[in-house]
Amino acid sequence: MNIGKLDCPFCESSIREKVILEGNYVFAIYDQYPVSKGHVLVITKRHCCDYFSLTEEEKMEAWKMISEIQIWVKEKHTPDGYNIGINISEAAGQTIAHAHIHLIPRYKLGRLDVLVFNPLVFAP
């Protein structure tokens, strides 16, 4: 998983078209392979492989944006709950070597939009 900045999908200029919310150090987009409806990623602007290598400013703004984007997701998708997650290294499930935080809305059973099937999530 040694993806360099040149090969990083989060560093491509086309990603800017997908931005939902933006700060000085981070931005938010919908996950291209959502676990559920409204799954959002908060991504650092600076190419950095993992959360523990971020500056304190980047970490603080990322958590602030998680709170801000949660309000937006709540208004747009009305989930019943959330998961927040960070995968650090391939062993932990990180598939893109660029620091990012997942905000995953969760829905109670009985609703039609509970999950969008993602075969990558269920792969062994």
Phi and psi in degrees as GROMACS dihedral restraints (atoms count N, CA, C in turn):
[ dihedral_restraints ]
;  ai    aj    ak    al  type     phi  dphi    fc
    3     4     5     6     1   -84.1    20    10
    4     5     6     7     1    69.8    20    10
    6     7     8     9     1   -84.0    20    10
    7     8     9    10     1   125.9    20    10
    9    10    11    12     1   -85.3    20    10
   10    11    12    13     1   171.5    20    10
   12    13    14    15     1   -55.7    20    10
   13    14    15    16     1   -38.1    20    10
   15    16    17    18     1   -66.4    20    10
   16    17    18    19     1   -28.7    20    10
   18    19    20    21     1   -98.6    20    10
   19    20    21    22     1     3.0    20    10
   21    22    23    24     1   -83.4    20    10
   22    23    24    25     1   121.7    20    10
   24    25    26    27     1   -65.2    20    10
   25    26    27    28     1   -24.2    20    10
   27    28    29    30     1   -79.3    20    10
   28    29    30    31     1   -12.9    20    10
   30    31    32    33     1   -99.1    20    10
   31    32    33    34     1    -5.6    20    10
   33    34    35    36     1   -67.9    20    10
   34    35    36    37     1   143.2    20    10
   36    37    38    39     1   -64.3    20    10
   37    38    39    40     1   -27.2    20    10
   39    40    41    42     1   -67.2    20    10
   40    41    42    43     1   -17.8    20    10
   42    43    44    45     1   -63.8    20    10
   43    44    45    46     1   -27.5    20    10
   45    46    47    48     1   -61.1    20    10
   46    47    48    49     1   -28.0    20    10
   48    49    50    51     1   -69.1    20    10
   49    50    51    52     1   -18.9    20    10
   51    52    53    54     1   -99.4    20    10
   52    53    54    55     1    -0.3    20    10
   54    55    56    57     1   -66.7    20    10
   55    56    57    58     1   129.8    20    10
   57    58    59    60     1   -93.8    20    10
   58    59    60    61     1   -42.5    20    10
   60    61    62    63     1  -145.7    20    10
   61    62    63    64     1   143.9    20    10
   63    64    65    66     1  -139.1    20    10
   64    65    66    67     1   141.1    20    10
   66    67    68    69     1  -123.2    20    10
   67    68    69    70     1  -165.0    20    10
   69    70    71    72     1   -72.1    20    10
   70    71    72    73     1   -34.7    20    10
   72    73    74    75     1  -116.1    20    10
   73    74    75    76     1   -18.8    20    10
   75    76    77    78     1  -139.2    20    10
   76    77    78    79     1   164.9    20    10
   78    79    80    81     1  -145.7    20    10
   79    80    81    82     1   163.5    20    10
   81    82    83    84     1  -122.4    20    10
   82    83    84    85     1   139.8    20    10
   84    85    86    87     1  -139.4    20    10
   85    86    87    88     1   161.2    20    10
   87    88    89    90     1   -68.1    20    10
   88    89    90    91     1   143.1    20    10
   90    91    92    93     1   -67.8    20    10
   91    92    93    94     1   133.1    20    10
   93    94    95    96     1   -67.8    20    10
   94    95    96    97     1   -24.2    20    10
   96    97    98    99     1  -126.1    20    10
   97    98    99   100     1    72.3    20    10
   99   100   101   102     1   -67.1    20    10
  100   101   102   103     1   142.7    20    10
  102   103   104   105     1   -77.6    20    10
  103   104   105   106     1   -32.6    20    10
  105   106   107   108     1  -150.1    20    10
  106   107   108   109     1   168.7    20    10
  108   109   110   111     1   -61.7    20    10
  109   110   111   112     1   126.1    20    10
  111   112   113   114     1    92.9    20    10
  112   113   114   115     1     5.5    20    10
  114   115   116   117     1   -60.9    20    10
  115   116   117   118     1   121.4    20    10
  117   118   119   120     1  -121.5    20    10
  118   119   120   121     1   147.9    20    10
  120   121   122   123     1  -112.7    20    10
  121   122   123   124     1   136.3    20    10
  123   124   125   126     1  -105.4    20    10
  124   125   126   127     1   119.8    20    10
  126   127   128   129     1  -122.7    20    10
  127   128   129   130     1   140.6    20    10
  129   130   131   132     1   -73.5    20    10
  130   131   132   133     1   144.2    20    10
  132   133   134   135     1   -71.2    20    10
  133   134   135   136     1   -39.1    20    10
  135   136   137   138     1   -77.0    20    10
  136   137   138   139     1   134.6    20    10
  138   139   140   141     1   -70.0    20    10
  139   140   141   142     1   115.9    20    10
  141   142   143   144     1  -147.0    20    10
  142   143   144   145     1   131.7    20    10
  144   145   146   147     1   -71.8    20    10
  145   146   147   148     1   -31.7    20    10
  147   148   149   150     1  -147.1    20    10
  148   149   150   151     1   161.6    20    10
  150   151   152   153     1   -56.1    20    10
  151   152   153   154     1   -40.2    20    10
  153   154   155   156     1   -69.3    20    10
  154   155   156   157     1   -13.1    20    10
  156   157   158   159     1   -96.2    20    10
  157   158   159   160     1    -0.1    20    10
  159   160   161   162     1   -74.3    20    10
  160   161   162   163     1   155.9    20    10
  162   163   164   165     1   -75.6    20    10
  163   164   165   166     1   164.1    20    10
  165   166   167   168     1   -62.3    20    10
  166   167   168   169     1   -36.6    20    10
  168   169   170   171     1   -62.9    20    10
  169   170   171   172     1   -42.9    20    10
  171   172   173   174     1   -64.3    20    10
  172   173   174   175     1   -43.6    20    10
  174   175   176   177     1   -61.9    20    10
  175   176   177   178     1   -46.7    20    10
  177   178   179   180     1   -62.7    20    10
  178   179   180   181     1   -43.7    20    10
  180   181   182   183     1   -68.6    20    10
  181   182   183   184     1   -35.0    20    10
  183   184   185   186     1   -61.3    20    10
  184   185   186   187     1   -45.3    20    10
  186   187   188   189     1   -69.5    20    10
  187   188   189   190     1   -34.4    20    10
  189   190   191   192     1   -63.5    20    10
  190   191   192   193     1   -42.0    20    10
  192   193   194   195     1   -68.1    20    10
  193   194   195   196     1   -34.3    20    10
  195   196   197   198     1   -56.8    20    10
  196   197   198   199     1   -44.3    20    10
  198   199   200   201     1   -65.1    20    10
  199   200   201   202     1   -41.0    20    10
  201   202   203   204     1   -69.0    20    10
  202   203   204   205     1   -43.1    20    10
  204   205   206   207     1   -71.9    20    10
  205   206   207   208     1   -26.9    20    10
  207   208   209   210     1   -61.9    20    10
  208   209   210   211     1   -40.3    20    10
  210   211   212   213     1   -62.6    20    10
  211   212   213   214     1   -43.7    20    10
  213   214   215   216     1   -62.8    20    10
  214   215   216   217     1   -46.4    20    10
  216   217   218   219     1   -63.0    20    10
  217   218   219   220     1   -41.2    20    10
  219   220   221   222     1   -59.9    20    10
  220   221   222   223     1   -45.0    20    10
  222   223   224   225     1   -67.9    20    10
  223   224   225   226     1   -36.8    20    10
  225   226   227   228     1   -84.6    20    10
  226   227   228   229     1   -34.6    20    10
  228   229   230   231     1  -121.0    20    10
  229   230   231   232     1   -11.7    20    10
  231   232   233   234     1    44.5    20    10
  232   233   234   235     1    57.3    20    10
  234   235   236   237     1   -72.6    20    10
  235   236   237   238     1   166.6    20    10
  237   238   239   240     1   -94.1    20    10
  238   239   240   241     1   -14.2    20    10
  240   241   242   243     1  -172.1    20    10
  241   242   243   244     1  -176.2    20    10
  243   244   245   246     1  -146.0    20    10
  244   245   246   247     1   153.0    20    10
  246   247   248   249     1  -117.0    20    10
  247   248   249   250     1   142.0    20    10
  249   250   251   252     1  -121.6    20    10
  250   251   252   253     1   130.2    20    10
  252   253   254   255     1  -147.0    20    10
  253   254   255   256     1   152.7    20    10
  255   256   257   258     1  -133.7    20    10
  256   257   258   259     1   125.1    20    10
  258   259   260   261     1  -103.2    20    10
  259   260   261   262     1   126.9    20    10
  261   262   263   264     1  -122.4    20    10
  262   263   264   265     1   107.0    20    10
  264   265   266   267     1    92.0    20    10
  265   266   267   268     1   157.9    20    10
  267   268   269   270     1   -59.3    20    10
  268   269   270   271     1   -36.2    20    10
  270   271   272   273     1   -62.0    20    10
  271   272   273   274     1   -25.7    20    10
  273   274   275   276     1   -97.9    20    10
  274   275   276   277     1     5.3    20    10
  276   277   278   279     1    99.2    20    10
  277   278   279   280     1     5.8    20    10
  279   280   281   282     1   -72.7    20    10
  280   281   282   283     1   122.8    20    10
  282   283   284   285     1  -105.2    20    10
  283   284   285   286     1   -18.6    20    10
  285   286   287   288     1  -121.4    20    10
  286   287   288   289     1   121.4    20    10
  288   289   290   291     1   -79.7    20    10
  289   290   291   292     1    64.6    20    10
  291   292   293   294     1  -151.3    20    10
  292   293   294   295     1   128.2    20    10
  294   295   296   297     1   -58.5    20    10
  295   296   297   298     1   130.7    20    10
  297   298   299   300     1  -159.0    20    10
  298   299   300   301     1   155.7    20    10
  300   301   302   303     1  -120.5    20    10
  301   302   303   304     1   135.2    20    10
  303   304   305   306     1   -92.9    20    10
  304   305   306   307     1   133.4    20    10
  306   307   308   309     1  -113.5    20    10
  307   308   309   310     1   111.2    20    10
  309   310   311   312     1  -114.2    20    10
  310   311   312   313     1   109.3    20    10
  312   313   314   315     1   -68.2    20    10
  313   314   315   316     1   145.5    20    10
  315   316   317   318     1  -124.2    20    10
  316   317   318   319     1   148.0    20    10
  318   319   320   321     1  -126.6    20    10
  319   320   321   322     1   143.1    20    10
  321   322   323   324     1   -64.3    20    10
  322   323   324   325     1   151.9    20    10
  324   325   326   327     1   -61.6    20    10
  325   326   327   328     1   152.5    20    10
  327   328   329   330     1   102.2    20    10
  328   329   330   331     1   -10.1    20    10
  330   331   332   333     1   -98.8    20    10
  331   332   333   334     1   147.0    20    10
  333   334   335   336     1   -71.0    20    10
  334   335   336   337     1   -24.2    20    10
  336   337   338   339     1  -100.3    20    10
  337   338   339   340     1    28.6    20    10
  339   340   341   342     1   -59.4    20    10
  340   341   342   343     1   -51.7    20    10
  342   343   344   345     1  -136.8    20    10
  343   344   345   346     1   146.7    20    10
  345   346   347   348     1   -99.6    20    10
  346   347   348   349     1   122.3    20    10
  348   349   350   351     1   -62.7    20    10
  349   350   351   352     1   130.3    20    10
  351   352   353   354     1  -132.1    20    10
  352   353   354   355     1   103.2    20    10
  354   355   356   357     1   -60.6    20    10
  355   356   357   358     1   -25.4    20    10
  357   358   359   360     1   -66.0    20    10
  358   359   360   361     1   -32.2    20    10
  360   361   362   363     1   -69.8    20    10
  361   362   363   364     1   -33.7    20    10
  363   364   365   366     1   -97.9    20    10
  364   365   366   367     1     2.0    20    10
  366   367   368   369     1   -71.7    20    10
  367   368   369   370     1   142.5    20    10
